[in-house]
Amino acid sequence: MATDSLQQTLRDHLAWWGLRHFTSDHEYFLWQRQQLSVEELNQLNSRAERKRTGDRVDEIAFYDLAAQPKTFPILYSQRYEYYEAIGLRTLAQLGKAQDILDFGCGIGVLTTFYARCFPDVNVVGIDRSAASIAIAQRKAKELGLRNLRFICLDVQTEPLSGSFDLVLTTHALLQAEQDPGIPSASWRTFDRVDDPSQQMAFEQRTGLAIRLDRLCQVLCPHGRMIVSEKTRQLARRVPFQRALASRGLQLVQPADPIQYRSIEEVVEDGPFYVLNKGNQATVTWDELPELDDGTLFNLNAMLGNSIDPNGPLYENHGPSAQVAWEELPEPRVTHELTREEPDGRQVHVELGLVDETHYLYCANTFDQRQLVMMEEARAALLEAYYQEILRGLP
């Protein structure tokens, strides 16, 4: 089936679920207010805030509330383009599978799509939200899907059973969104030392260890796993990848960064991984940051450009800001501070000059980099910014 045809099939499926595609925040929130009362919205927002703490009970309570028949079409319409991005990529990998486990299936939007597209494949969806599973079971029955069943189970308290040649897990293994990950060796580098104690601590506090171990137990020899989590930040991506590799999971193809919109907001998730268990590695793991277009830096060319009176001469908030900072010709540092915070992160802030051009550079061990350059006439703005950063440090 052609890609355009598959995309239309998926959109028809999402429409059957009652999901709508919005590109305007105004239109979406107007629809939301028409469908839900103020009390219902306040309760949903309160649960969402408590969910961000990463507490298991609060997470389940949020998804139970989100699965209410009146609520889920409104809430999950925000994820419309996420379903497109993940659903079409995953569908392309299902052809050879016979027994599929969809871990963290939620209300089963994509699970039912896969089962519809491959009626001869056995599909099992698992989630720890009882309300979500109830919706999933009802919808599967309405669709007449005999190759699909749903189970309410929390792998943090119960083991899985069965054997699957393909395991799917997206936004379910690493839900601790507030966890910063593992810091780099210093603020000057993006490299992380191979420290088993740090790795173990990350896996334990995020719940990754037990979830991943139990999925690997039901993945048959030489089976495949499809994974995508919120690991865009290198500090989370590196320990996540190391957790996969340490359990014998190897890349089948280069990881594919995921980008989509949640209404108007551009969302950048971590990569989409297609993995094999037990096979010899053919693709190496990448632990480098994603460099942006600012990698090449030429001071003379920058100064030769017309100056925007409302902006700096140069500004870079990406990883390549470090490349530009390292290439500054004979910088003269006027002020700088480097210190280690109680949580173990190192922070460096630097103010200086290159000829008559003033610059400010910031870096820390959680991969944040920033370089801003201004002409002499606006140097006071950088000085004020430098002081503001110092006041804002913990």
N, C-alpha and C positions, 0 to 999 in steps of 0.2 A: 504494500500500500504506500503511495507517495506521501512525502512529508506533509504537504498541504492538506491532503485528505485525512491523515492521522490527526493533524491539529484541529481540523473541523470536527472529527469524531470526538476528540477530547472536549472541545467546546460544547458540543451537543450534550455530552455526558455531564459536564458541569452545570449546564442549564437545567438538565433533568433534576439535579440535586438542589436547584433553586439558587445557585450562585450567579452573581451578576458581575460583569467586568466594568470597572470604573477607571477613568483617567483623570477625574477631577475630584479633589478632596471635598469641595463644596457640594457637589452632587451626591457623593457617597454619604457624607454626614447628614445631609438633608434626608436621604432615604433612611438612614439609621434612626434618626429622631422620629420619623413617621412610623417606624415599625416597633420601636422599644420605648417604654416610658422612662421618665427621668430616674425613677427609682431603680428600674432594671439596668439602666446604663451605669448608674452609680455603683450598684452591686457588682457589675461586671468589671468596672475599672478598679474597684477595691480589691477584687480577687486577683486581677492582673498584677497589681502592685505587690501583693503578698507573694505571688508566684515567683517574682524576680529574685526573691531571697534564696531560691534554690531548695527550699524545704519541701520534702517529698509529699507531705500531707497537703500543703498549700497548692502544689502543682496539680495533684489529683482533684482537689476541690475546684480549681479553676476550670479544668477540662470537663469535669462533670457539669458545671454551670454552662460552659460554652456549648455543650452538646444538646441543650434543650431545643426542642423542635422550632420554637419561635426565634431562638438566638443564633443557631449555627449558620443559617444562610447569610445573615448579616455579617457575623464575625468572620467567617471563612471566605467571604467575597473579597476581603482584604488580601487573601493569599491566592487569588485567581492566577496571577502570572507565575507565582511559585509552583502551582500545580502544573502549569504548562511547561515550565523549565525542567522540573524534575520528572514529570510524567512522560514526556516525549523521550528524554534521554534514557530513562529506565526501560521504557517499552522496547527500545532498540536492542536491549540486552537480554530479553526474555525468551528468545526463540528456541534455545536448546534446553531450557529448564523443564523439569517434570514436577517437582515439588518445591513450592515457593513459600517462604515465610516472610510476611511483612510485619516487622517489629516496630511497635509504636504507631500502629495504623490509624489511631484516632477514630473518627466516625466512619472511616473506610472510603473516602472519596476516591482516592487513587487505587485502593485495593480492589474495589468493585470494577474500576476501569480495566485493570489488568486482567481480571477474571473474565470480563466480557470479551476482551480482545483475544484471549487464549482459552477457549472453553474446554479444551482437552488437558489443561494443566491444573494440578491440584494446588489451591492457594489457601493459606491460613493467615489470618490477621490476628495480631495479639496487641492488646493495650491494657493498661492498668486502670483506666477510667471506665467504671461500670456503665455510666450513662452513655459514653461514646460507643461502647460495644453494643448496647441495646439499640441505638440508632443504626449502627452498621448491620446488625442482624436483620432488622426490619427492612432496610433498604435492599439488602441482598435477596430477601424473600420476594420483595416487590419486583425485582429484576429477574427472578426465576433462576438465580445462579446456583446450580447444583454442584459446581466445582469449588465452592468457596464456603469456608466456615470461619467464625470469629470466636475468640476465647478471651475472657477477662482474666489477666494474670499479671502480677508484678514480679519481674525477675529478680528484684532486689530481695524478695522474701521467699520466692518459690522457683525451683528449677524448671527449665523447659523440657519437653519430651518430643520425641520424633526425630526424623532425619530429613534434611533438606539439601538439595543441590544448589539452591540459590536463596540467600538471605538478603532482604532489603531493609535498610534502616536509614531514614533521613529525619533530621531534627529530633532524634530520640535517644542517641547514645550519650550526648554531651549537652544536656540542657542547662547546665550551670553557667548562664550567660554572663554573670557578674565576676566569674573567676578569671583573673588576668592571665593565668598560665604560668610559664616558667621564664624567669628573666634571663637575658643574655649574660655572657661572662663579664662584660663591662659596657659602659655607655658608648664606647668607641666601636663596638662590633655587634653584628647580628648573630654571632655564633653562640651556641649553647653547649656547655660541657655535658658529657655523658655521665650524669650523676644518678645512680639507681635510686637513692633515697628521695631526691627531688621528684623523679618520675613516679615513684610509688605514691608519694604524697599527693601529687596531682591526680592520679587515677583514683585514689581513695576518696578524696574530698569532693570530686565531681561525680562519683558513682560510676565512672567509666569502667573500672576494673571488673566489677561483678557483672555488669551488663554485657561487656564484650566477651568475658570468659564463658558466660552461659550461651551466648550466640555461637561461639566457636564450638561448643560441645555438641550442638545439634547440626552443625554444618558438616556434610559428609566429606570424606577424603577427596581432594581435588575439586571441591565445590567452590562456588563463587559468592562474593559478597559485594553489594553495592551500597556505598556509604556516602552521605553528605551531611555535614554538620556546620554549625556556626563557628568556623575556625579561620576566618579571614586573617585575623591577627596572627603574626608569626609566632608569638609567645604561646598561643594555643595550638596552632597548626603543628608545630614541631613535636611537642609531647604527644599529641593525638596520633600523628603518623608513627612515632616510635612505639606507641602502644599497639598499633595494628601490626607493624613489622615484627615485634617481639613475639607475637602469637602465630607467626608463620604465614601472615597474609602479605601477598606481593602484588604489586601493580601489574595489571594486564595491559594498560595503555596509560599515556601521560594524563595526570590529573587535570580536570577541566574546571576552571573557576566559574562559579555560578553568579549571575547577575540578573535581577528582575526588578519590577516595580511593585511596591505595595501602595496602590493608588498613585500618588504623585512622587512618593519617596523611592529613590533608587536604593535597593538593598544588594549588598555584596556578601554572599555567603562564602564559606570555605569551599574547597574543590569538591567536585563530583568524582569519586573514586570507584573504579571497577577492579576488584581484587580476586586473586586466586589463592586457595589454601594448599600449601604443600608443594606447589610447582616451583621450578627454578625461576628466579627473578629475571625479567626481560627489560624492565623499565626501572630506573633508579629513583629513589625518593629525593625530592627537592626540598632543601631546608634554607633556601635563599629567599629574601624578601622580593616582592613583586616591584621592580623598579618602574617608575613612570617616565614620561617624556622629558623630564628634567635631568636625565642622566648626563647629557652633554652640556657643559657649562663653559661659556666664553665671556669673560668679564668685559673685554673691549667691545665685543659685539653688543653686549647688553647696554653699555654706556652709550653706544652709537645710536641706539633706538630713540625715538621720540619719547619724552617723559610724560607719563600720565600724571597730571597734577593731583589726582585723587588716589593714586596708588604708589606702591614702592617701585624701585628700579627692578627688583627681583624678589620673588617670593615663592617658596617651595615648602610644602607641608608633608611631602612624601619621603620614602626611604632614600630616594636619590638626592635629598638635601645633604646627606652625608658626603656623597660624591662631590657635589658642588663645593661644600665647605673644605674638603681635603684639597681641592684644586685652587683655592684662593691664593693668589700670588703674594707671598711675603706679608701675611696678615700681622697687624700689631694689636695685641690683646690689651684692652684698657681696664676691663672688669671681668671677673669670672668667679664662678662658684661651682664646686663639685662636692657632693655629699651623698651619704647613704641614708635612706629612710628606714624607719623601723620595720617595714615590710620586706626589706632586703633590696629594694630597687635603688640603683644609682641614678642621680640626676646631675646633669651638667648644663650650666647656662653661661654664655660667653658674649661679651660686647667688645667690638674692636673696629679697626679701620684697615682698608686696603687702599693705599694712596689717600685720596680725600673722600672715599666712599665708606660710609659707616654700615656695619652689619651686626646682626644679632643671631646667634646660633643656640639652639636648645636640643638636647638629646637625653634619652634615658634608656634603661635596660629593658623596657617593654616596647622597644622598637619605634618610639615616637621620635621624629626628627623635624626640625624647622629651621629654615634659613631665610632671613629677611634683610634686604639691603636698601639703603636710602642715601640720597645725596646730602651734602653738608648742611644745606638749609633746613633739612627736616630731621637732623640728628637728635633733636630733643624728643621727638616722638619715640625713637628707639630707646632712648634712655628711660623714658617713662614706662615703656613696655617692659624693659628689663626689670625695673623696680616692681612693676605689677606682678611679674612672674615670681619674683622672690617673695613677695607678700603672700602669694597664692600657694606656695609650697607647703606641704604638711609640716 
